Amino acid sequence: MKMNKVIGLVLLLVGMMLAVGAGANFRYYEAERDLTVAIVGDDNEFIDLTPLQPYVYLNNGKLTVEISDNHPDYPGHGAGMSPNTTYVFEEMFEVSNDLWENYVEDGNVTLTDAYPICVSISVPSNSDVTLFTGDYNGTSSTQLLFTVYHGDPVKIGMVFDNTGAELGENQVQMDIQVFAGECE
């Protein structure tokens, strides 16, 4: 009888060891979870696009640049830009990184270093519009790539080169993409 108890106890221990050992080779887990994402306008998102010039406004939550008498806040002076001229507008809008506003410093990483984002802004290369960051220094491009740190917004300026432009309206699509991390 004692031998049966010992054998039973040994089998129990071996079974428990196999059960615990099997947990170390965990390979798969399946579960259903709800995912909710709020799609909001440029004025309410974590990566914020904020108009700075009167020519820029939010139209149904979308950043819009409009230099014409169709602008909703049109002051009644003129109807647009002149042909054969170049206009430089500093600080048309800014891009900020408010995604990680609840980040707590741990002593090694400061808030402004934490969770940067890489922003790409482009306009078609065949358009008469170019972009720049900060103050205008004579250089602009149809493509910008820059890093935005929390609490340190980047101001975007625009150059409109109307040399040889025909009278009438001109529309350009601006593409803005954001990636996690610093730009390379």
Secondary structure in CASP SS format (residue, H / E / C, confidence):
PFRMAT SS
TARGET T0000
AUTHOR 0000-0000-0000
METHOD secondary structure of the structure
MODEL  1
M C 1.00
K H 1.00
M H 1.00
N H 1.00
K H 1.00
V H 1.00
I H 1.00
G H 1.00
L H 1.00
V H 1.00
L H 1.00
L H 1.00
L H 1.00
V H 1.00
G H 1.00
M H 1.00
M H 1.00
L H 1.00
A H 1.00
V H 1.00
G H 1.00
A H 1.00
G H 1.00
A C 1.00
N C 1.00
F C 1.00
R C 1.00
Y C 1.00
Y C 1.00
E C 1.00
A C 1.00
E C 1.00
R C 1.00
D C 1.00
L C 1.00
T C 1.00
V C 1.00
A C 1.00
I C 1.00
V C 1.00
G C 1.00
D C 1.00
D C 1.00
N C 1.00
E C 1.00
F C 1.00
I E 1.00
D E 1.00
L E 1.00
T E 1.00
P E 1.00
L C 1.00
Q C 1.00
P C 1.00
Y C 1.00
V E 1.00
Y E 1.00
L E 1.00
N E 1.00
N C 1.00
G C 1.00
K E 1.00
L E 1.00
T E 1.00
V E 1.00
E C 1.00
I C 1.00
S C 1.00
D C 1.00
N C 1.00
H C 1.00
P C 1.00
D C 1.00
Y C 1.00
P C 1.00
G C 1.00
H C 1.00
G C 1.00
A C 1.00
G C 1.00
M C 1.00
S C 1.00
P C 1.00
N C 1.00
T C 1.00
T E 1.00
Y E 1.00
V E 1.00
F E 1.00
E E 1.00
E E 1.00
M E 1.00
F E 1.00
E E 1.00
V E 1.00
S E 1.00
N E 1.00
D C 1.00
L C 1.00
W C 1.00
E C 1.00
N C 1.00
Y C 1.00
V C 1.00
E C 1.00
D C 1.00
G C 1.00
N C 1.00
V C 1.00
T C 1.00
L H 1.00
T H 1.00
D H 1.00
A C 1.00
Y C 1.00
P C 1.00
I E 1.00
C E 1.00
V E 1.00
S E 1.00
I E 1.00
S E 1.00
V C 1.00
P C 1.00
S C 1.00
N C 1.00
S C 1.00
D C 1.00
V E 1.00
T E 1.00
L E 1.00
F E 1.00
T E 1.00
G C 1.00
D C 1.00
Y C 1.00
N C 1.00
G C 1.00
T C 1.00
S C 1.00
S E 1.00
T C 1.00
Q E 1.00
L E 1.00
L E 1.00
F E 1.00
T E 1.00
V E 1.00
Y E 1.00
H E 1.00
G C 1.00
D E 1.00
P C 1.00
V E 1.00
K E 1.00
I E 1.00
G E 1.00
M E 1.00
V E 1.00
F E 1.00
D E 1.00
N C 1.00
T C 1.00
G C 1.00
A C 1.00
E C 1.00
L C 1.00
G C 1.00
E C 1.00
N C 1.00
Q C 1.00
V C 1.00
Q C 1.00
M C 1.00
D E 1.00
I E 1.00
Q E 1.00
V E 1.00
F E 1.00
A E 1.00
G C 1.00
E C 1.00
C C 1.00
E C 1.00
END
